[in-house]
Amino acid sequence: MATTALRSTIFILTPNALRKALAENSGVKLVDARQVSEFARGHLPGAVNLLWEDFCESPTCPVQPILHSPGYWGSLCAERLQALAQELAARGLSPEDRIVVVGNGKRDKGREGRIAWMLAYMGAKNVGLLDRGLLELEDLYTLEASANGGSAAKWPLALAENRRCTMEDLAKIKASGESLYLVDTRSHKEFIGDSYDYQPRRGRIPGSHLFAYDKLFQEDGSFISRETYLSHLNKEAQAAHLVSYCEVGVRAALYALLHELYTGSIMRVYDGSIMEWGTNQELPVVTGEPA
C-alpha cells in the first residue's frame, strides 16, 4: 500500500443540511458508526455500518484479558485496513465520494470521529461529520437488512501518514526536544490519574494539555464554534508536532478533525493512546494536577 501526506477536506453537516442532501439525491454517501444493535433498529437509507473496533490490532504485550476485548485497544492494524478498503469498495464507496459519518453525537464518545479519521487516513478526500447526531433524522430510518452504498467501486489504499502517530513516533519526538503540542482529550479525572483499574498505568503523558472531550460540544449537543475553539488554544499550538490522544484514540480522533477544520492544520492522532503507552514501563506517565 502507498503512504503519503494526503490532504482531505473535513466538513460538518447539520441534520437539516443532510436531510436536504438526501432529499435531493445529491450523491452523499453515508457511513453509520453506531453499534450493530442500534443500526439494526433503524438507520438512514443506504448507510454502511462500520465499527472502529473491528480494525484494531490485539495487544502485543502481556495485559489484562479485558484489553483484548473490542473497544479496549485502539492501535490500528495495517492488515485489516486493506480488508476495510475492500469492504468499502464492495459497498460502493470510493475515496472520491463525499462521505458523511453519522452516529449519536456527543454520547458516542467520538465513534463518528474515529471512523471519519480512519477514512481520511485511508485516503478519503471529502469526509464530513453529522452535527448533533441522528436524533432529528429518525423519521427517515429504514429497517433494510443490508445497507449498500451502490454498485461496487474501487478504493485503492493510500495511507495519509501525516494523520497518525505511533507510540514509537511520539517517543522519538519527545526525546528529540522538538516542539510538541500534545493534547489529552479525556476527562479531568482521567488526566490526573483518577481513572480505570484495567489500564496498565493511570495518569497522562508528560507535557500534555487537557482539552476534555465534553468541551467540544455546546449545551444543545452541537459542536463548539471555531471562535470558541480557538479561544482555548495557546501559542504552543504552533508547535512543529501536533498530536492528540485519549484512552484508545477515539475521542482524540474527533478532536483532531475539529482542530483541522478550525485551524487548517492537521493534528496527528496517537491511536494507541494512554492504553498502549502505559504498557511500556520505560515511557513516563505522571499523575496529579499540573504544576
Secondary structure, 3 states (H helix, E strand, C coil): CEEECCCCEEEEECHHHHHHHHHCCCCCEEEECCCHHHHHHCECCCCEECCHHHHECCCCCCCCHHHHCCCCCCCECHHHHHHHHHHHHHCCCCCCCEEEEECCHHHHCCHHHHHHHHHHHCCCCEEEEECCCHHHHHHHCECCCCCCCCCCCCCCCEEEHHHECCHHHHHHHHHHCCCEEEEECCCHHHHHCCCCCCCCCCCECCCCEECCHHHHECCCCCECCHHHHHHHCCHHHHCCEEEEECCCCCHHHHHHHHHHHHHCCCCEECCCHHHHHCCCCCCCCECCCCC
